[in-house]
Amino acid sequence: MGGMGTPRTTRSSRLLKVLADFEQVFVVAHNHPDPDAVASGWAVSWMIREKLGKPVRLIGGGDILRAENRHMIKLLEPPIELVREPPEIGQAAVVLVDCAAGQQNHLLAANDLQPTAVIDHHPPHGPSPRLAFRDVRPRAAATASIAASYLREQKLPLEAKMATALLFAVRTETRGSETHYSRLDRSMLLWLTEHADPSRLAEIESAPLSPGYYGDLVLALQSTFIYDDAALCLLPRATAPEIVAEVADLLIRCRSIRRVLCGAVVQEDLLVSVRTSEDGPDAAELARTTLAGLGSAGGHRYRAGGKIPGAGGGQKIAEDLQDQLRTRWLDACGVDRQRGTRLVPKREIVENL
């Protein structure tokens, strides 16, 4: 007669066992953290603090860019610290959330510091170093689904603000063509919805926008050129930094467009967003190919982004860099046509004034 099998150790328990020998833990989100990085990092940090009683810092580099994301930070108050320089890690454990160990889009990349653990849902790109703990699930729509499952595995009570952040994160990760949901995502969506605050969620998703945002939007549409089924929008200005990603989200919904690159100078850097349609090519690969040797890039199958540091000598993108980006983007897309047509012809604007 066979006995009962030994219960499987959960992934969250394995993570806690790895971290138990460290005195302090740093949970590190990718640069310019989005809701998925913030909410996932918050949940993981809280679990470590509650289960191990260790000091934990949740940190990220850069700024929170989109209006909804900033509104989420204001309303829900996750304990994330945005820092310009990496802190002294010493002998502390490092847990990367929503980014991979081999990528350059997090605070510790410049120091070549090997993390203790990685929790992510992005498909691996390039060789993966050996780590004490790795939980990478490309089929999951969001890292937030993975982090939420840890809380449920550990039977921790889910507070409304954290549940709202995690739910908002899953919703933002399934915009555009990113509409796949794994069994994990569906299960976590139901669980999170039971605990989230629907009023706060609605307020976050309709965050107030600055007047300058609308001027940026008009100029962006006028500056969009179509090359076969590829679109390129290099904004002449970006009063609101979130305009880059939001214009890309808007343009990919156009029936005749299958891939979009949108870029603008924000402070001293050139920010880039890439989107592809459901039947389009891999957005992350397009972004990496276009920015290779110029800056860093990464992302998802249908949504990706990147940055060229120090490319902003002023508000506008330099003409030689515009030409270079256009050539690189069209080459990456396999488009021979070098002369584009405006999405919104100037004559239409003038005739309707």
ZINOR-V435598 format. One line per field, one symbol per residue. phi: phi as a letter, one per 40 degrees, with the letter a starting at -180 (. if undefined). psi: psi as a letter, one per 30 degrees, with the letter a starting at -180 (. if undefined). Layout:
# ZINOR-V435598
phi: ???
psi: ???
This chain:
# ZINOR-V435598
phi: .cccccdccccccccccccccccabbbbcccfdcdcccccccccdccccccbgbcbbbbacgbccccccccccccbfcccbcbcbccccgcccbbcbgaccccbbadccccfccccabbabcccbgcbccbcaabbbccccacdccccccccdcfccbcccccccccccccccbcfccbcbcdcdcccdcccccbccccccccccbccbcdcdcccccccccccbbbfbbbbbbccaacbccccccccccccccdcbbabbbaacbfbbccbbbbbccbccccccccccccdgbabaiibcbbaaaabcgcccacccddccdcccccccccccgbccbbcbccbdcccccccc
psi: kklklkkkkleeeeeeeefffkflkkkjllkikleeeeeeeeeeeeeeeeefglkkkjlllblkeleeeeeeeeefhkhkkjlekkljebglkkjkkglleflghlefeffhkklelkjlgkkkjakklklekkjjiffkfkfeeeeeeeeeeghkkjkeeeeeeeeeeeeefhlbfigkkleeeeeeeeeeeffljfeeeeeefhkkllefeeeeeeeeefgkkkjcgkkkjjkfliekffeeeeeeeeeffkegkfkkkkllkjcfljkkkkklleglajeeeeeeeegkfealllbaefklllkjkgfjfaelkkeeeeeeeeeeeeeefhkfkfjlkkejkeeeeefg.
